[in-house]
Amino acid sequence: MSKASSPMDQIIKLERACFGESAWSATQVQGALAQSGAVVVVHPTGYVLGAMVLDEVELHRIGVLPSARAAGLGLRLFQEFTSKARARGAEKLFLEVREDNVPARRLYATAGLHPEGVRPRYYADGCAAVLYTGALFEAAP
C-alpha cells in the first residue's frame, strides 16, 4: 500500500482482502472513521477500527491479511488499539464476534479476554455473537 493512501483507503483495501464478500462497504468504513470517538490502528497488513463512548471503547473490526496471519500481528494490533484507547480515557473494552470465528476468539483469549455472554442467532445466517468485555489496565513494566 502506498504511504500516500489515506487510512480510509488502506482500511477499505484491507477489509476487502481480509473479508471478501463479508467486507464492510466504503460507506460503512467512512461512517466508522467519521465518528468523533473513532480509534484506528492501520498497518500495511492489518488494521483495527473501533470507537470510544465515554470511558468505554468498542472494537468494531480487526483484520489481518491471510498471508500475515498466525504470526502475532493481530495481537500486536489489538494491543496498540487498547493502548490508544487507554490514552484517550477508556477503562473498558467491548466487542462481539461470530461464534464460529475461532481465530478471532483465540486472539481475544490470548489477550486475556473472556466471553461474557451470547446473542443467539445474531447474524443474518443464524450464527450467534459472543460478547466480550474487559477492563483496560496499563501494561506492567
C-alpha positions in Angstrom: 0.0 0.0 0.0 1.2 3.5 -0.8 2.2 5.6 2.0 0.2 8.4 0.4 -3.0 6.4 0.8 -5.4 7.7 3.4 -6.3 5.5 6.4 -9.8 5.1 4.9 -8.3 3.9 1.5 -6.0 1.5 3.3 -8.8 0.1 5.5 -11.1 -0.4 2.5 -8.4 -2.4 0.7 -7.6 -4.4 3.8 -11.2 -5.0 4.5 -11.8 -6.5 1.0 -8.7 -8.6 1.2 -9.4 -9.9 4.7 -13.2 -10.5 4.5 -14.1 -10.8 0.8 -17.9 -10.8 0.4 -18.3 -10.1 4.2 -16.3 -6.9 3.9 -17.7 -3.6 5.1 -18.6 -1.2 2.3 -16.7 2.0 1.7 -19.7 3.9 3.2 -19.6 1.7 6.4 -15.8 2.3 6.8 -16.2 6.0 6.2 -19.0 6.2 8.7 -17.0 4.4 11.4 -14.0 6.7 10.7 -16.2 9.8 10.9 -17.3 9.0 14.5 -15.9 11.6 16.9 -14.6 8.8 19.1 -13.0 6.7 16.3 -9.9 4.7 17.4 -7.9 3.4 14.5 -4.7 1.4 14.0 -3.5 0.8 10.4 -0.6 -1.4 9.4 0.3 -2.4 5.8 -1.1 -5.9 6.5 -3.8 -5.3 9.1 -6.0 -2.9 11.0 -8.3 -2.3 13.9 -11.2 0.0 14.0 -13.4 1.0 16.9 -15.0 3.8 18.8 -14.9 5.4 22.2 -18.1 6.2 24.1 -17.4 7.9 27.4 -15.0 5.6 29.2 -15.6 2.5 27.0 -14.1 1.5 23.7 -15.9 -0.8 21.3 -13.9 -2.8 18.9 -15.8 -2.9 15.6 -13.4 -4.6 13.2 -10.0 -6.2 13.2 -8.5 -7.7 10.1 -5.2 -9.2 9.2 -4.3 -10.2 5.6 -4.4 -14.0 5.2 -0.7 -14.1 4.2 0.2 -12.4 7.5 -2.0 -14.4 9.9 -0.7 -16.7 12.7 2.4 -14.5 13.2 1.2 -12.4 16.1 0.2 -9.3 14.2 -3.4 -9.5 15.3 -2.4 -9.4 18.9 0.1 -6.6 18.4 -2.6 -4.5 16.5 -5.1 -5.3 19.3 -2.6 -4.2 22.0 -1.9 -1.0 20.1 -5.6 -0.3 19.8 -6.2 -0.8 23.5 -3.2 1.4 24.3 -4.6 4.2 22.2 -8.0 3.8 23.8 -6.5 3.9 27.3 -4.5 7.0 26.4 -7.9 8.6 25.4 -9.5 7.6 28.7 -11.0 4.2 28.0 -11.4 2.0 31.1 -13.4 -0.8 29.5 -13.5 -2.7 26.2 -16.5 -4.2 24.5 -16.7 -6.4 21.4 -18.8 -9.1 19.8 -17.6 -11.8 17.4 -19.2 -14.6 15.5 -19.3 -17.8 17.5 -17.7 -19.7 14.6 -14.8 -17.2 14.2 -12.3 -19.4 16.0 -9.1 -17.5 15.1 -10.6 -14.2 16.5 -11.8 -15.9 19.6 -8.4 -17.4 20.1 -6.8 -13.9 19.7 -9.2 -12.5 22.4 -8.4 -15.3 24.8 -4.6 -14.7 24.2 -5.3 -11.1 25.0 -6.8 -12.1 28.3 -10.5 -11.6 27.5 -13.2 -14.0 28.5 -16.7 -14.4 26.9 -19.4 -12.6 28.9 -22.5 -13.6 27.0 -24.0 -14.8 23.8 -26.6 -13.3 21.4 -28.3 -16.3 19.8 -29.0 -16.1 16.0 -27.5 -12.6 15.9 -26.1 -12.7 12.4 -28.3 -13.0 9.2 -27.2 -16.6 8.7 -28.3 -17.6 12.2 -24.8 -17.6 13.8 -24.6 -16.4 17.4 -22.5 -13.5 18.5 -20.2 -14.0 21.5 -19.8 -10.9 23.7 -16.5 -10.0 25.4 -15.9 -7.2 27.8 -12.8 -6.3 29.8 -11.1 -3.7 31.9 -8.3 -1.9 30.3 -5.3 -1.6 32.6 -1.8 -0.3 32.0 0.6 -3.0 31.0 3.0 -4.0 33.7 6.6 -2.7 33.1 
